[in-house]
Amino acid sequence: MEKKIKISELPDFDMAQYLKSEEDIAAYLSMVIADGDTSELAYALGVAAKARGMSEAAARARLAARF
C-alpha cells in the first residue's frame, strides 16, 4: 500500500529558483503572456523580478569570492 502524503508535508515550490538566466525568464514570461491571464502575468512579473535578484546576488557572490 502506498503511503499517503499530506499537502502540508510537500516542499514549497518557487519558480524563481528555476529561472537561471535571462533566456529562462523570457521563456517563462512568454508562456504566461500566451495564456492571456493578466493576473497570472502580474504574478509572473514578480517571480521574474525575484529571479533576477537571486541571479544578481549569485553573481556578486562569485565576484566577491575572486578577491
C-alpha positions in Angstrom: 0.0 0.0 0.0 1.3 3.4 -0.9 1.9 5.9 1.9 -0.3 9.0 1.5 1.4 12.4 1.7 -0.3 15.3 3.2 -0.2 18.6 1.3 1.4 20.3 4.2 4.3 17.9 4.0 5.2 18.8 0.4 8.1 21.2 -0.1 7.3 24.7 -1.3 7.7 25.3 -5.0 9.4 28.6 -6.0 9.5 29.1 -9.8 12.2 31.8 -9.3 14.7 29.1 -8.3 14.4 27.6 -11.8 14.9 30.8 -13.8 18.6 30.9 -14.0 19.1 33.2 -17.0 17.5 36.0 -18.9 16.5 33.4 -21.5 14.7 31.3 -18.9 12.9 34.4 -17.6 11.9 35.5 -21.2 10.6 32.0 -22.0 8.6 31.9 -18.7 7.0 35.3 -19.3 6.3 34.4 -23.0 4.3 31.3 -21.9 2.4 33.3 -19.3 1.6 36.1 -21.9 0.4 33.4 -24.4 -2.1 32.1 -21.8 -3.7 35.6 -21.7 -4.4 35.7 -17.9 -3.5 39.2 -16.7 -3.5 38.2 -13.0 -1.0 35.4 -13.7 1.1 37.9 -15.7 1.3 40.2 -12.7 2.4 37.3 -10.5 4.9 36.1 -13.1 6.5 39.6 -13.3 7.1 39.4 -9.5 8.6 35.9 -10.0 10.9 37.3 -12.7 12.0 40.2 -10.5 12.8 37.8 -7.7 14.7 35.5 -10.1 16.7 38.5 -11.3 17.5 39.5 -7.8 18.7 35.9 -7.0 20.9 35.9 -10.1 22.4 39.2 -9.3 23.2 38.1 -5.7 24.8 34.9 -7.0 26.9 36.9 -9.5 28.0 39.2 -6.8 29.0 36.3 -4.5 31.1 34.8 -7.3 32.7 38.1 -7.9 33.5 38.6 -4.2 35.0 35.1 -4.0 37.6 36.1 -6.6 39.0 38.9 -4.3 
